[in-house]
Amino acid sequence: MAARDQAKARAAHADVIDTVPGASLELVELDLGSLASVRAAAGMILERHPRIDILVNNVGLMGIPRRETEDGFEMQSALTTSGTSR
């Protein structure tokens, strides 16, 4: 489970484990608004696993006031396209 807010991620992790006791989950810190965070998360995942079998991106963001990521990209566009190949 890759998430920016690790407190919320831990709560979601606990909820999944309560619902599916045998679930195998890992938490990875990931802020899609930061290319450095994306690279760090990718590196961490590559260290632990030889491949990714499935990737589901879910960004809950729409109609926000214009903001930029720390890398200078328009926030909404950067977050909604971060799962695509560039």
C-alpha positions as CSV (number, residue, x, y, z in Angstrom):
1,M,0.0,0.0,0.0
2,A,1.7,3.2,-1.2
3,A,0.4,6.3,0.5
4,R,1.4,9.8,1.3
5,D,-0.2,9.9,4.8
6,Q,1.4,7.0,6.7
7,A,-1.0,7.4,9.7
8,K,-4.0,6.9,7.4
9,A,-2.2,4.1,5.6
10,R,-1.5,2.3,8.9
11,A,-5.3,2.6,9.8
12,A,-6.2,1.2,6.3
13,H,-3.7,-1.6,6.7
14,A,-5.2,-2.6,10.1
15,D,-8.7,-2.5,8.6
16,V,-7.6,-4.8,5.8
17,I,-5.9,-7.2,8.2
18,D,-9.0,-7.2,10.4
19,T,-11.2,-8.0,7.4
20,V,-8.8,-10.5,5.7
21,P,-6.5,-11.9,8.5
22,G,-4.2,-13.7,6.0
23,A,-3.6,-10.7,3.8
24,S,-0.1,-9.8,2.9
25,L,0.4,-6.1,2.8
26,E,3.4,-3.7,3.0
27,L,3.3,0.1,3.5
28,V,5.4,2.3,1.3
29,E,5.5,6.1,1.7
30,L,4.7,7.7,-1.6
31,D,3.7,11.3,-2.4
32,L,2.8,11.5,-6.1
33,G,3.3,15.3,-6.0
34,S,7.1,14.7,-5.6
35,L,9.3,13.0,-8.1
36,A,11.9,12.4,-5.4
37,S,9.2,10.5,-3.4
38,V,8.2,8.5,-6.5
39,R,11.8,7.5,-7.1
40,A,12.4,6.6,-3.5
41,A,9.2,4.5,-3.3
42,A,10.2,2.7,-6.6
43,G,13.6,2.0,-5.3
44,M,12.3,0.6,-2.1
45,I,9.8,-1.7,-3.9
46,L,12.6,-2.8,-6.3
47,E,14.8,-3.7,-3.4
48,R,12.1,-5.9,-1.9
49,H,10.5,-7.5,-5.0
50,P,11.7,-8.7,-8.4
51,R,8.5,-7.4,-10.1
52,I,5.1,-5.8,-9.5
53,D,2.2,-8.1,-10.5
54,I,-0.6,-5.5,-10.3
55,L,-0.6,-1.7,-9.7
56,V,-3.8,0.2,-8.9
57,N,-3.5,4.0,-8.8
58,N,-6.3,5.9,-7.0
59,V,-5.9,9.7,-6.7
60,G,-8.8,11.4,-4.9
61,L,-8.3,14.9,-6.3
62,M,-10.6,17.1,-8.5
63,G,-11.2,20.8,-9.1
64,I,-8.6,22.1,-6.7
65,P,-7.3,25.6,-6.9
66,R,-4.2,25.9,-9.1
67,R,-1.1,24.7,-7.2
68,E,2.2,23.3,-8.3
69,T,4.1,20.2,-7.1
70,E,7.5,20.7,-5.5
71,D,8.9,19.8,-9.0
72,G,7.0,22.7,-10.7
73,F,4.2,20.8,-12.4
74,E,0.5,21.8,-12.1
75,M,-0.8,19.7,-9.2
76,Q,-4.0,18.2,-10.6
77,S,-2.3,17.3,-13.9
78,A,0.8,15.9,-12.2
79,L,-1.1,13.7,-9.8
80,T,-3.6,12.3,-12.4
81,T,-0.9,11.4,-14.9
82,S,1.7,10.1,-12.5
83,G,0.7,6.5,-13.1
84,T,1.3,6.8,-16.9
85,S,4.5,6.2,-18.7
86,R,6.4,9.3,-19.6
